[in-house]
Amino acid sequence: MASWSPSAAVAAAARSQDAWDCLLPGPPSRSNGGSADCSPSGLVAYGAGSCVVVADPRSMQLVCVLAMPPSAAASAHASLAPFVTAVRWTPQPLLRDLSSYDDPSTSHLRLAVGDRQGRIAIWDLRSRQIILWLDHDAASSSATSTRLGIQDLCWIRSDSWLLAAIHGPSLLALWDAASGRCLWKYDASPEYLSCIRRDPFDSRHFCTLSLRGFLLSVIALGGGDGGDVSLQELRIAGMTGSSFDLQKLEKESSSGSASSSPPALALFPLFFARLCFSPIWRHILLITFPKELIVFDLQYGTTLSSSPLPRGCSKFMNLMPDPDLDLLYCVHLDGKLSIWKRKE
């Protein structure tokens, strides 16, 4: 009779891992909200249904598929599929050797993943395991609390593993991804928070933008509790056309109240407000609403310019600055790409 040896156990584990590697991802859907991120080393991660797909665009190979497990909560919210709604790599330069077996506690191949059930999972890519859960709703004392789906994520102060997250339509939270503690919270009701971006000139600083043009500038002064956060509230001027569209959508929406739990991407899936920091000019924000492209000066708290959507162009969906040239790439709802250059 054959005995069960350690080598046989290793072989069985390898077969199980091979079966996991054969999982083929489905296509992304609108429920994923365009969640995607590129690591400093070039690995692309994006949400596809309830999974995160990691691919290497240089070799055009699929690296792995990470499936978000279903919620263990015995509630009506657990019936919602854990669609991935936000994906963010850790900001450290990552090694490209995916075959090394480092201790997960020291690995830098980490990925923060948020889902529509309001959970945030910190994945270790090498071990393909969730090493930490960040769940604001699970920590709530109310048994009937609604699930605040994740709208966006952003790593802050990578030296201390701080992660900023938008929960539901209006709650901004700062998490310690080392201990799993929520360090600070800010309720922006009745705003619909849309995105978070970190300042390339100061990793302590990040900004959050709402669909109505409310801008929150936050500096995490330390790794402690709320007293170590500096906050400035601003308002973006120059978005008249988009404001009318949002008012119309709010009237038509049956969930038009910001007190409801779905985030902005679920309430208004075709209305996008996005910002990015200029990688060349300090204190300068580049902002798109569906019908406007705005340049905003954080230092003086004022709009420098507002350009309407060119005639014949579909509404703005997202934007990305060129890291080397003074150019801005904008994606439109019809799938087209426009390139903008600053006037001399």
KAZILIN-V794493 format. One line per field, one symbol per residue. phi: phi as a letter, one per 40 degrees, with the letter a starting at -180 (. if undefined). burial: 1 if it has 9 or more other C-alpha atoms within 8 Angstrom, else 0. A space follows every 50 residues. Layout:
phi->???
burial->???
This chain:
phi->.ccccdccccccccccccccccccccccbcccggcaabcdchcbbacbgc bbcbbbcccfbccabbccccccccacccccccdcbabaccccdbcccccc bccdcbcbcbbcbbbccgcbbccbcccfbccabbbccccccccbccccdc cabacbfdcbfcbcacbgcacbbbbcccbgcccabaccdccbcbabbccc caccbabbbbccgcbbbbbccacccdccbcbbbbbcchbccccccccccc ccccbccccccccdcccbcbbbbbbacccbbcgbbbbbbdbabbbbcccb gbccabbccdcgccccbaaacccbbcbbbbbbccgcbbbbbccc
burial->00000000100000000000000000011011111111111111111111 11111110000000110100000000110011111111110001000000 00010011111111111111111111000111111110000000001111 11111111001111111111111111100101111001101111111110 00111111111011111111001000011000010100100110010011 00000101001111101010111111111000111111111111111100 01100100100000111110110001111111100000000000
